[in-house]
Amino acid sequence: MCAVLWQSMSMLTVIGEGLVDVVQRSSGIEAHVGGSPLNVAVGLARLDHPVQFIGRFGRDAYGESVAAHLKASSVMVPQAPDALPTSVATALLDDDGAATYTFDLAWELPGLADRLPFILQGTTLLHTGSIATMLAPGAADVLAAVEYAHPSATISFDPNCRPSIITDVDYARHQTEKFVTLADVVKASDEDLEWLYPGVDPLDSARRWLSLGGSEGPALVVVTRGAAGPWGVNAAGQATVAAPHVSVADTVGAGDSFMAALISGVVDRGLDGAQNREDLRSMPAETLRQLLSHAAWAAAVTVSRPGANPPTRAELNQLELESLARQAGISDDGRGAGVLETDNFEAGEIDAAELKKADSTSN
C-alpha cells in the first residue's frame, strides 16, 4: 500500500551513499548518520517535500541507525538492507570544528536497473552526487538511473569531491562531466572546481559547465565560495549573495543543506519535471539570487548546531522573515531597527575562516 501511495504523487528521488559518520572530538567519540546524498534527502524531507532515498546499508547496528534516521524524517526507502557492512566515514574534528574524513565504503546497487521503471515512477526531480557517482561498481548504476530519469525529471548534481577516496583527478573530472552534461541544476564548491581544474578560475569553470550538453545541459550552475558567499550563473546572467553570519558549532552537512534548499527552491517555484526545463532555463537572474539566499540560510542553520542537522521549513522561513525584517528596520515588538534578534544569526558576512570550513566539509 505504501509503495502504491508514494508512486502516485510527485516524488523527489535522491540516489547515493548513506553511511555513518564516526566523529572523533577532543571530548570523545560520537556516531551520526550521514553521507552527502542521504543528508540531501533528509534536508528535502524536513523542507516538507515527499522524497525517497535509493542507497544501500547493511543488516547491522549501523544500518539500523541509518534506517531509523531516514524514518524519523519521513524519507521513504524502497531498497532493503543488504548483507554487506554499512559504510563508515570517520571524521576527525579539530578544535575549531573542521572535519577531516577517512572512509570504509561498500558501494553497489545490485538489481537496481531492473527496478528503475517502478522506483522512478512519478519522480519529478532526481538528485545525486559525491562518492556515489565516482566509486565503482555503483557509479555505473547511478549513471544509468540518471539517464533513465532525464527524459521526465529534472536532474540535480553536486560532485562534492573526495580526493582522499578518488585520487585520480582525470578520472574524477571525466565522471563529473558525464553527470554535469545530464544535469539541470549543478552545485559545486570552489574547492571542488579548483581540484578538478587546477589553475583555472572556479567561476570560469562553472561558466564552461553551463555550456556542456548544449540545449540539454545545465540550466544553472552554483558555486559556493566560503566567506564570499554563493555565486550562480544561468542564461539570464549571474547572481551572488552575502553569507549570513553564524556562530559555528561544526561544519558537518553544511553543503548538503545548501543543496537541499536549492532544490527545494526550484520545486517550490514549480520548475521541477522535464516539462518545465525551458522555464528553468529562462529563470531571471533575480530568481537565481533568491534561490542562493534561501540555500545560504539553510547552510547557516546547519553549521550553527552539531552534526548534519538541516532546518525544517518552519525554521528556515522564520529566519528568512527575520532577516527581511532587519533589513527593513522592523522588529517583532515594533521598536525599530536593530532590535530584532535570533539566537545565533545576524545579517552580514561570516568570519572567513569559519565559512570556508563550512563550505569544504559538507559530508
C-alpha positions in Angstrom: 0.0 0.0 0.0 2.8 2.4 0.9 4.6 1.8 -2.3 1.4 2.5 -4.3 0.9 5.7 -2.4 4.3 7.2 -3.0 4.3 6.3 -6.6 1.0 8.1 -7.1 2.4 11.5 -6.1 5.1 13.8 -7.4 8.3 12.5 -5.8 11.8 13.7 -5.3 14.4 10.9 -5.5 17.9 11.0 -4.1 20.3 8.3 -5.1 23.6 7.8 -3.5 25.6 6.7 -0.4 24.3 6.6 3.1 26.8 5.9 5.9 27.6 6.5 9.5 29.9 9.4 10.5 32.0 8.3 13.4 33.1 11.7 14.8 36.2 11.9 16.9 36.3 15.1 19.0 38.7 16.1 21.7 35.9 15.3 24.2 35.2 11.8 22.9 33.7 9.7 20.0 30.2 10.1 18.6 28.4 8.3 15.7 25.9 10.1 13.4 24.2 9.0 10.3 25.5 10.9 7.2 26.6 10.7 3.6 26.1 13.6 1.3 23.1 12.3 -0.8 21.4 10.9 2.4 21.8 14.3 4.0 20.2 16.0 1.0 17.3 13.5 1.2 16.8 14.3 4.9 17.1 18.1 4.2 14.4 17.9 1.5 12.1 15.9 3.8 12.5 18.5 6.5 11.5 21.1 4.0 8.2 19.2 3.5 8.9 17.5 0.2 8.0 13.9 -0.4 11.3 12.2 -1.0 12.7 8.7 -1.4 16.3 7.7 -0.9 17.9 5.0 -3.1 21.1 3.8 -1.5 22.4 0.9 0.5 23.2 0.0 4.1 23.8 -3.3 5.8 21.9 -5.5 8.2 24.0 -4.4 11.1 23.8 -1.9 14.0 25.0 1.0 11.9 22.4 0.0 9.2 19.7 0.1 11.8 20.8 3.6 12.7 20.6 4.7 9.0 17.1 3.2 8.6 15.9 4.9 11.8 17.3 8.3 10.8 15.6 8.2 7.5 12.3 7.1 9.0 12.5 9.9 11.6 12.4 12.5 8.8 9.8 10.6 6.8 12.2 9.7 4.0 10.9 6.7 2.1 13.3 3.8 1.4 12.5 1.4 -1.4 15.7 -0.5 -1.1 16.0 -3.2 1.6 19.3 -3.5 3.6 21.8 -6.0 2.2 24.4 -8.4 3.5 27.4 -6.0 3.2 28.6 -3.9 6.1 27.2 -0.4 6.4 29.7 2.2 5.1 31.5 4.3 7.7 33.2 7.7 7.4 35.5 8.6 10.3 35.6 12.4 10.9 38.3 13.9 13.0 37.3 17.3 14.2 39.9 19.8 15.2 39.5 22.4 18.0 37.8 24.8 15.5 35.2 22.2 14.4 36.6 21.5 10.9 36.4 17.9 9.8 38.9 15.6 8.1 37.5 12.3 6.8 38.6 8.7 6.2 36.2 6.2 4.6 35.4 2.5 4.8 33.0 2.1 1.9 30.9 -0.5 0.1 29.1 1.0 -2.9 27.0 -1.2 -5.2 23.3 -1.4 -6.1 22.6 -4.9 -7.5 19.3 -5.3 -9.3 18.6 -1.6 -9.4 18.4 -1.3 -13.2 15.5 -3.8 -13.4 13.6 -1.9 -10.8 14.0 1.6 -12.2 10.7 1.8 -14.1 8.8 1.2 -10.8 11.1 3.1 -8.4 11.3 6.2 -10.5 7.6 6.3 -11.5 6.3 9.8 -10.5 9.8 11.2 -9.9 9.9 14.9 -10.9 13.4 15.5 -9.7 16.4 13.2 -9.2 19.4 14.3 -7.2 22.8 12.6 -7.0 26.4 13.3 -6.4 29.5 12.7 -4.3 31.0 9.3 -3.8 28.1 7.5 -5.4 28.9 9.0 -8.8 32.6 8.1 -8.6 33.1 4.8 -6.9 32.7 1.5 -8.8 30.7 -0.6 -9.2 27.8 1.5 -8.0 28.6 4.6 -10.0 27.6 2.9 -13.3 24.2 2.1 -11.7 23.8 5.7 -10.7 24.6 7.0 -14.2 22.1 4.6 -15.6 19.4 5.8 -13.2 20.1 9.4 -14.2 19.9 8.6 -17.9 16.6 6.8 -17.3 15.1 9.7 -15.4 16.3 12.5 -17.6 13.5 12.5 -20.2 10.9 13.0 -17.5 12.6 14.5 -14.4 14.8 17.5 -13.5 18.3 16.3 -12.6 20.5 17.9 -9.9 24.1 17.1 -9.2 26.8 18.0 -6.6 30.2 16.4 -7.2 31.2 17.0 -3.6 34.7 15.8 -4.5 36.6 13.5 -2.1 40.2 13.4 -3.2 41.1 11.1 -0.3 38.9 8.4 -1.9 39.1 9.2 -5.7 42.7 10.2 -6.1 42.8 10.2 -9.9 41.7 13.7 -10.8 41.5 12.9 -14.5 39.0 10.1 -13.8 37.1 12.3 -11.4 36.9 15.1 -14.0 35.6 12.7 -16.6 33.0 11.3 -14.3 31.9 14.7 -13.1 31.4 16.0 -16.6 29.3 13.0 -17.5 26.8 14.0 -14.8 27.1 17.7 -15.4 26.1 17.1 -19.0 22.9 15.4 -17.9 22.1 17.8 -15.0 19.8 20.8 -14.9 20.9 22.1 -11.6 24.5 21.8 -10.6 26.2 22.9 -7.4 29.9 22.7 -6.6 32.3 24.4 -4.1 35.2 26.5 -5.3 37.5 23.9 -3.8 35.8 21.1 -5.9 36.4 23.2 -9.1 40.0 24.1 -8.1 40.8 20.4 -7.7 39.1 19.3 -10.9 40.6 22.2 -13.0 43.9 23.3 -11.4 44.9 26.8 -12.3 41.5 27.8 -13.7 39.3 30.4 -12.0 36.4 28.4 -10.5 33.8 30.8 -11.9 35.2 30.3 -15.4 34.9 26.5 -14.9 31.3 27.0 -13.8 30.6 29.0 -16.9 32.1 26.3 -19.0 29.9 23.7 -17.3 26.8 25.8 -18.2 27.7 25.1 -21.8 28.2 21.4 -21.5 25.4 19.3 -23.1 24.2 22.1 -25.3 20.4 22.6 -25.1 20.2 19.5 -22.8 22.9 20.7 -20.4 22.6 22.6 -17.1 20.1 25.4 -16.6 22.1 26.9 -13.7 25.4 26.3 -12.0 26.1 27.4 -8.5 29.4 27.8 -6.8 29.8 28.0 -3.0 32.7 30.2 -2.1 33.1 30.4 1.6 33.1 33.9 3.0 32.5 35.4 -0.4 29.0 33.9 -0.4 27.4 31.6 -3.1 27.5 32.6 -6.8 25.4 31.3 -9.6 25.1 31.6 -13.4 22.4 30.9 -15.8 21.3 32.0 -19.3 20.0 35.3 -17.8 23.3 36.2 -16.2 24.8 35.7 -12.8 24.0 36.4 -9.2 25.6 36.3 -5.8 24.5 36.9 -2.2 26.4 37.6 1.0 26.8 34.8 3.5 24.8 35.0 6.8 26.8 35.5 9.9 26.7 32.5 12.2 28.4 31.0 15.3 29.8 27.7 14.1 29.2 24.6 16.1 30.7 22.4 13.4 30.6 22.2 9.6 29.3 18.7 9.0 26.5 18.7 6.4 26.5 22.4 5.5 26.9 21.9 1.8 24.2 19.3 1.8 21.7 21.6 3.5 22.6 24.2 0.9 21.9 21.7 -1.9 18.6 20.6 -0.4 17.4 24.1 0.0 18.5 25.0 -3.6 16.5 22.0 -4.9 13.6 23.0 -2.6 13.5 26.5 -4.1 13.3 25.1 -7.6 10.5 22.7 -6.7 8.6 25.4 -4.7 8.5 27.5 -7.9 7.0 24.6 -9.9 10.2 24.3 -12.0 10.8 20.6 -11.5 9.9 18.0 -14.1 11.3 17.8 -17.7 8.2 19.6 -19.0 9.4 22.7 -17.1 13.0 22.5 -18.4 12.7 25.6 -20.6 11.1 27.6 -17.9 14.0 26.6 -15.6 16.5 27.7 -18.3 14.8 31.1 -18.7 14.8 31.9 -14.9 15.5 35.6 -14.3 18.8 36.4 -12.5 16.7 37.8 -9.6 15.1 34.4 -9.1 18.5 32.9 -9.1 19.6 35.3 -6.4 16.6 34.4 -4.3 17.5 30.7 -4.6 21.1 31.4 -3.5 19.9 33.4 -0.5 17.4 30.7 0.6 20.1 28.0 0.3 22.7 30.1 2.2 20.3 30.4 5.2 19.8 26.7 5.3 23.5 26.1 5.4 23.8 28.7 8.2 21.3 26.9 10.3 23.2 23.6 9.9 26.6 24.9 10.9 25.1 26.6 14.0 24.4 23.2 15.6 26.3 19.9 15.9 26.1 17.3 13.2 24.3 17.1 9.8 21.1 18.6 11.2 19.3 20.6 8.4 16.5 23.0 9.1 12.8 22.4 8.9 10.7 24.6 6.6 9.3 26.5 9.6 12.8 27.2 11.0 14.1 28.4 7.6 11.0 30.5 6.9 11.3 32.2 10.3 14.9 33.1 9.8 14.4 34.5 6.4 11.4 36.6 7.6 13.6 37.9 10.5 16.4 38.8 8.1 14.0 40.7 5.8 12.5 42.5 8.8 16.0 43.5 10.0 16.8 44.8 6.5 13.6 46.8 6.6 14.3 48.1 10.1 11.4 46.3 11.7 11.3 44.4 15.0 8.8 42.0 16.5 7.9 44.5 19.2 7.8 47.5 16.9 10.8 49.2 18.4 12.5 49.8 15.1 15.8 48.8 13.5 18.5 46.9 15.3 16.1 45.3 17.9 15.1 42.0 16.2 17.5 39.2 17.2 17.9 35.5 16.8 19.9 33.1 18.9 22.8 32.6 16.6 22.2 34.6 13.4 22.6 38.1 12.2 22.8 39.7 8.8 26.2 40.2 7.3 29.4 38.3 6.4 30.5 35.2 8.3 34.1 35.1 9.5 36.1 34.0 6.5 37.9 31.0 8.2 34.6 29.7 9.6 32.6 29.8 6.4 35.4 28.4 4.4 35.3 25.3 6.6 31.5 25.1 6.3 31.9 25.1 2.5 34.6 22.5 2.3 33.4 19.8 4.8 29.9 19.0 3.6 29.6 15.3 4.1 
